[in-house]
Amino acid sequence: MFKFPPNLQARLAPLAGLLIAAAATQLAGCVVRTVYVRPPPPVAVAPPPPAAPAPAYEAPPPADDSAQAYEAPPPLPDYEQPPCPAPGYLWTPGYWAWAPAGYYWVPGTWVTPPRVGFLWTPAYWGFVGGVYVFHAGYWGPHVGFYGGVNYGFGYTGVGFAGGRWVGGSFAYNQAVTNVNITVVHNTYNETVVNNVRVNNRVSYNGGAGGIAATPTPIERSYAQEPHVAPTADQRQHIQQAARNPDLLARNNGGRPAIAATPRSAAFNAPGVVGARGPANPPSQSAMARGNANPNRNASFNRNANGNNAGNGNGNAYARRGYSGGQPGQNGANSAPPGTAHPQPPAGHPQNGQQAQQKAAKPRPNKPPENGRREPETALR
């Protein structure tokens, strides 16, 4: 081990003491303090906004297959078909729809199909289980069963003869469709004969005075095909009809002023077609029931004699297929020509007299508070 020489230790001893003294002097002026440093306040961070809820699924409004009525719909009005507005439009015939205030007319109109190759199967009413049930129309590759109702303009009661798809374009049959060949060039001419030997203005299937028709096997197969509900334009057309008081059957007597339109929802456009012939006044029994309970189904006088209309010419052409019925006849209940109708026993009032007696004391209607009576529509 290395050792310092004795004389060197003696020399360094004063120097070491001096250094120690200097260090002590320096340290004497230092004060050691513990300083507590507060942490910075937490930064306030707003919580993220809650995630927007996923939009609820809104299915397209279903076809109103659940509509039911205890009164038969009025006969189909007699009207002309507006001309086809442009190539690609398909005709959808008018029909009677149901709302809380009763039957209202949905005008026939021209619409564009949802896709190439699809055809329109019209709506119809069917008598089932004591009530009249509504079957909504739909789009599909073939025309299915629509109750055997002769809507005219190619819809003779079975299938559709107003036109056909040829490749990606639609060809119109001029024999039963109103087309202007200067506007629509894809046409053909094929005579269509209506061989349905029933009243061609009856608007429902089954029941007393209704059309006795059942689906054919091929129509049953068509019912299994994929179908498309009415388009947005068609739904708007129906909603606008329900809000129009002139289309309510009890207001127009079965003869709507707007029987057909050139396009959907174009109720005020040039080319609107009204029903032909005078309006049928409501029957006395309907007036009696309406005065007693306005929310009950209205009963409609089918024609001037109160019947459902009559047997049309079984071979009438389909284009003007509404005016062939004989007023005052019913294929199911009317007697053959030359047969005397039975008279009620003496002393017994007839049905019209009974209705008049019941309606002899009408109740006065309370005037509205604002002094004006709002027009009645199908929705109220």
Summary of the structure (lengths in Angstrom):
residues: 380
radius of gyration: 41.9
end to end distance: 120.9
largest distance: 168.4
contacts: 1051
relative contact order: 0.15
helix: 17%
strand: 15%
